[in-house]
Amino acid sequence: MTQEVTSITVPLARPLTNGDSQIPELTFQEADVGQLIDASDASTEMERVSRVLASMCGTSYEVFRKVKSRDFKTIMERCGPLMGNEAKEPK
């Protein structure tokens, strides 16, 4: 039997900063319909996905925008199942 994934923690290659605090990892919870609806007015697909991911890990969109591109790629690969996509094996 396959175990259902309900949260995923992604260590960041480059920690985020929020004021004086450092954020070395982000833990994402499964997206709900409200989060998808809240991001539906984004002007681009990248903004929409980023807004959903920010809400899934409980951080502000402004802080999440600081995620480096290599970390964003890892987040997208690992968090697919939490957004209703097929799981990809971590590299």
FENQUIBEL-V312006 format. One line per field, one symbol per residue. phi: phi as a letter, one per 30 degrees, with the letter a starting at -180 (. if undefined). psi: psi as a letter, one per 30 degrees, with the letter a starting at -180 (. if undefined). Layout:
phi = ???
psi = ???
//
This chain:
phi = .ddddcabccdcdbedcbiccccdabcccedceedddecdcddbdddddddddeddcicdddddddddddddddedddceddcicddcddc
psi = kkkkkflkkjkkejklkjbfkkjflkkklkkleeeeefffgkfleeeeeeeeeeefgglleeeeffkleeeeeeeeeegeffgglkkkkk.
//
